[in-house]
Amino acid sequence: MFLANTHADFGAPLLIEDAEMLSLAAAGDVERHFSQRQDHRPTPLHALPALAKELGVAGVFVKDEGHRLGLGSFKALGGSYAVIRLVIEEAERHLGRGLGLDDFDRPEVRAVAAGMTFGCATDGNHGRSVAMGAELVGAKSVIFVHAGVSEKRIEAIARYGAEIVRVAGTYDDSVAEAARVCEARGWTVVSDTSWPGYEYIPGLVMQGYTALLCEALRQMDQPPTHVFVQAGVGGIAAATAGHLALRYGDDRPRFVVVDPARAACLYESAKAGHPIKVQHGEPTIMAMLECYEPSLVAWRILSRVADAFMTVDEEDAVSIMNRLARPVGGDPAIVAGESGGVGLAGLVAVARDPVLGEALGLTAQSRVFVINTEGATDPERYAALVGLTAETVADQTSERG
Ligand SMILES: Cc1ncc(COP(=O)(O)O)c(C=O)c1O
């Protein structure tokens, strides 16, 4: 399903607070912060010329976040950055003087962090990031996981010293429980979704994601003409679309939000003209995108700067994982988890439909940017869906150099 954005706010400038959050200056600060983190390296940007040719476009460029900070997803940027910013802000209040983001390792800042606890709900990746940020500054973290989060993903979070709380029900239930418990205990909720009255911290999380865009735009010879980004609550899509709109103004690329058909909260909100909660149905294999209600801030941004909203089916997600694992025509192999290749799956669906392609102005000159948002964050599930282990697929890329 595909829907052009016809919202009354479409084309309106971003609200000042959203524009500041995603500004070039803020993105520069975020990048500087990550460049000082010991384990940080820019992730690769892969060109897929053979796939581009097959789809009738000039270029397909995949930013491969499977390599991010040892966490295997772009989420490593958001939660960990937000935790560190919040610790710095708290330390400034305690110490009565200004501090920079790079002061996070000072003993007096760590002393303040030791008294702080950060909590969040997660499908897996965001919780790992919050736990990682907390561990890095010496704070505590408590991560709330719902019934659908796999044991492997829970273990990966616990490795960062987090306390795990299991919540019966869905992701939305875990968000509500995290908010309730954190409020009662005086802990700070670092959520990747926002709701009325709770916008600042999710804004920091989205600000953290801008680091990948700065890197990607430097890695490309020319800016993209089209961008397809998958959505859970819409945070990464909104950070991308908003930042590109601020950077390029009227020359910004066309932007498409891609939802799983089974959890299409952005698509359905676009259809309704306002943010709505969608009905739970069967779970989607795109586990990280299984969100039933959009983030308020993300919706506010996307309703202004997304050109279209679309859905992809379960088999599209699996088929793109396999295509990326077994590329043709000399394209590099890419390890994409169940939610990783979904933006690209959106491009494939549009490019194969002449009417949609024309509606979006996709031509033989188009340069399309997508984000592989995760590698094999659940290696067993990856191997079951692709028939190869993530290591085998990754080895193909390194053998090719
Ligand atoms: C791998 C991956 N891709 C995409 C998303 C969607 O991000 P958002 O919820 O910000 O839309 C997530 C969210 O957890 C994710 O983990």
Ligand as a Chemical Component Dictionary entry (heavy atoms), coordinates in Angstrom:
data_LIG
# 
_chem_comp.id                   LIG 
_chem_comp.type                 NON-POLYMER 
_chem_comp.pdbx_formal_charge   0 
_chem_comp.three_letter_code    LIG 
# 
loop_
_chem_comp_atom.comp_id 
_chem_comp_atom.atom_id 
_chem_comp_atom.alt_atom_id 
_chem_comp_atom.type_symbol 
_chem_comp_atom.charge 
_chem_comp_atom.model_Cartn_x 
_chem_comp_atom.model_Cartn_y 
_chem_comp_atom.model_Cartn_z 
_chem_comp_atom.pdbx_ordinal 
LIG C1 C1 C 0 16.876 -2.157 13.483 1  
LIG C2 C2 C 0 15.818 -1.128 13.602 2  
LIG N1 N1 N 0 15.360 -0.548 12.500 3  
LIG C3 C3 C 0 14.414 0.404  12.555 4  
LIG C4 C4 C 0 13.859 0.771  13.756 5  
LIG C5 C5 C 0 12.781 1.804  13.761 6  
LIG O1 O1 O 0 13.151 2.954  14.442 7  
LIG P1 P1 P 0 12.034 3.946  15.007 8  
LIG O2 O2 O 0 11.326 3.208  16.100 9  
LIG O3 O3 O 0 12.813 5.108  15.463 10 
LIG O4 O4 O 0 11.124 4.226  13.875 11 
LIG C6 C6 C 0 14.300 0.174  14.943 12 
LIG C7 C7 C 0 13.723 0.524  16.229 13 
LIG O5 O5 O 0 14.017 -0.060 17.250 14 
LIG C8 C8 C 0 15.332 -0.788 14.869 15 
LIG O6 O6 O 0 15.818 -1.381 15.961 16 
# 
loop_
_chem_comp_bond.comp_id 
_chem_comp_bond.atom_id_1 
_chem_comp_bond.atom_id_2 
_chem_comp_bond.value_order 
_chem_comp_bond.pdbx_ordinal 
LIG C1 C2 SING 1  
LIG C2 N1 SING 2  
LIG C2 C8 DOUB 3  
LIG N1 C3 DOUB 4  
LIG C3 C4 SING 5  
LIG C4 C5 SING 6  
LIG C4 C6 DOUB 7  
LIG C5 O1 SING 8  
LIG O1 P1 SING 9  
LIG P1 O2 DOUB 10 
LIG P1 O3 SING 11 
LIG P1 O4 SING 12 
LIG C6 C7 SING 13 
LIG C6 C8 SING 14 
LIG C7 O5 DOUB 15 
LIG C8 O6 SING 16 
# 
